[in-house]
Amino acid sequence: MSHLTTTPSKPKAAKAAAKPKPAPRELSGSAAVLEAFLEEGVETIFGYPGGAIMPIYDALYDYRDRLNHILVRHEQGAIHAAQGYARTSGRTGTVFATSGPGATNLVTGLADAMIDSTPVVCITGQVFAHLLGTDAFQETDVINITTPVTKWNYQVTDATEIPSVLAKAFYIAGSGRPGPVLIDITKNAQLQKFNYEGYTRCQHIRSYRPKPIVRKEYIDKAAELINEAERPFIIFGQGIILGKAENEFRAFVEKSGIPAAWTILGLSALPTSHPLNVGMLGMHGNYGPNVLTNDCDVLIAVGMRFDDRVTGRLDKYAKQAKVIHLDIDPAEIDKNVKATVPVWGDCKETLPLLTAKIQKKTHPQWLKRFADLYQQEFDAVIKDELNPASGELTMGEVMNELNALTGGNAVIVTDVGQHQMVACRYAIFNQSNSNITSGGLGTMGFGLPAAIGAKFGAPDRTVVAIIGDGGFQMTLQELGTIMQFDVDVKILILNNRFLGMVRQWQQLFHDKRYSFVDITSPDFVKLANAYYIQSSSITDRAELKQALKTMLDHKGSYLLEVFTGKENNVFPMVPQGCSVSEIRLK
Amino acid sequence: MTTNKEEYTITVYTENQIGLINRIAILFSRRKINIESLNTSPTEVEGIHRFTIVINETEEVVRKLCRQLEKQVDILKAYFNTNEEIIWQEMALYKVSTDEIAEKVKVERLLREYGARAVVIRKDYTVFETTGQREETDRLIAVLEPLGLIEFVRSARIAIIKDSSGFHEKLKEFELAAPGEELVENEYLDKQDQVFSM
């Protein structure tokens, strides 16, 4: 597995001016794409060939020693893998796909990357320029299909554009609030030879400001509010991870002494065990953070966007609080929650400015209220979830055993549904970039391919993909990718023989009318074995610890299926249309 | 903040890029907002285009929409204004039968009273043109309709913002503000709208 043992190198320092311009040479558009990838420090590409992207694949044959291409089993798998890669490595993921169906198969992943701000650059092949608009074989209007789900997209019909367009693509995908970029290249442009004059990384686009200007006035005002606050509360999201501002954030939290709760995508930005980390926000978040959102006097939101799954009913959300909102995207300010003080900017820059101006404080009384509510939640929910005395296995106890064995050092990739909520509630994280999940879009089928990419992005870390029996069946073809490339991911299927989250809602809000949620599954062990992946399946509590240990100790990929309680529910829960303080413990 | 719907004119400064109109249009259609009028035009700055879009919405919706517009990579700036804050005009063309019009109306009175201009006069038909606001162009329809108005078309709205000093200065300001520069002082919380935010 030589491709897994190399550590990713830092992207080359952007010193375009210092670099002497190489002598022009003749190059095809396809080779120019690959040169651009090398210049951008790309090492791994997830892709699938096809007619309209064949010239690029032909050129790739000569770059095999420098660019590692992972052949997935479906283009959706490629883009989810690129997302997983981006999320663990903190770099831009890359995808190749062909025109028509190849490109349309990317759409779900683009939408996912768009809403979760994941930097991805996708290259799609397109029919010859003279065939555009003729309903040619495998022609689709990819640019218009993907416009709402890309940060930027562009169609190249002339090879001479390729170096500058790709430089723009990588710059846009990775800067500011990151996002997916799609570049559609017609076949003639891939084949066209042109005078290649080298590659210059993009550092400026006239119409694009990745970061808003930091305003001192707002920093002062925010600091003033924080210093005067009696019950301040920090809620933080992925902005901290994307901004690589974990240290700055920690310094801010520790100096201010303010309790901090994470959104599902903010998970792992602060160690779970940090004394000021009070848990998760949102629909299935922790009791204290939800209830006390409606009791704090100053709410400090850092790099998060007040998703409806976090806020619950908006007109009853934190109405008593003055809101300080730190975000790099000006469009997020006042979008859902009106900010008293908007702190526009990159939190890596704004947090230290704020930290310098706030007083060192502790809030023991206020913290005790979080602790008391945690105790209530522990007694009502957590205790039985993590250590059930009898009955079927719970997802929580699986997580509990997993935490004990990994020590909180693993990358946890989840799919979507009950297992996702349980994993995010109970997984322990010691370091950042460790929680990979589809937060905004809630894409079932995300987990398995994302785990493949996550492993390539963090080859030295243990990657555990926790997936439900439903979501696993949406993208299980990627077992083929794991087999072919020996990708060392641990697949943990939590099988409750139901589409559990929908079933839970049907139980609670639709009079137990279980409409099409009783999904059956194949024998996952046999399935894994067909792909030459070691596997086992357990139902008994007594086997759990050893089974998890076997999975983690195994060299290479491993699939463990754990049968859990059929009709277990995830609690606490903020029912839809309710305020966060109306969170139910049962 | 007013919650009443009102007519707003949105002025969007953009790069000249294929497909940008789609990127702009879907921001409206995604929110189920009907575009009443849309015009594209060059500006006083070479290479920069200007979209003039009219919608009926509340101030809050328009404000958020403009932020979403500005978020697009190829868009430099989006302003929104009420009708009081702009000078605006539309143009209309009216095709009528020359016989009808010559027989029944004093054409010179028509031209004077309605500020109309005859663009084409042929034996079979005449085309008039007026420029003005909606009620002005509508008034001439009312007059011509009984005379057998054959064809009518009205252009999109074009508008000039009263207190704008042009985009040249803004662009310079924008270019100067390179990413990662030092703090800006003397901007006040209560003037958020006026702050050139990109």
Interface residues (C-beta under 8 A of the other chain):
Chain A: I143 N144 T147 P148 K151 W152 N153 Q155 I172 H204 I205 R206 S207 Y208 R209 P210 K211 P212 I213 V214 R215 K216 E217 Y218 I219 K221 D329 P330 A331 I333 D334 K335 V341 P342 W344 E349 L353
Chain B: T14 E15 I18 G19 N22 R23 I26 R30 R63 K64 R67 Q68 E70 K71 V73 D74 I75 L76 F174 E175 A177 A178 P179 G180 E181 L183 V184 E185 N186 E187 Y188 L189 Q192 V195 S197 M198
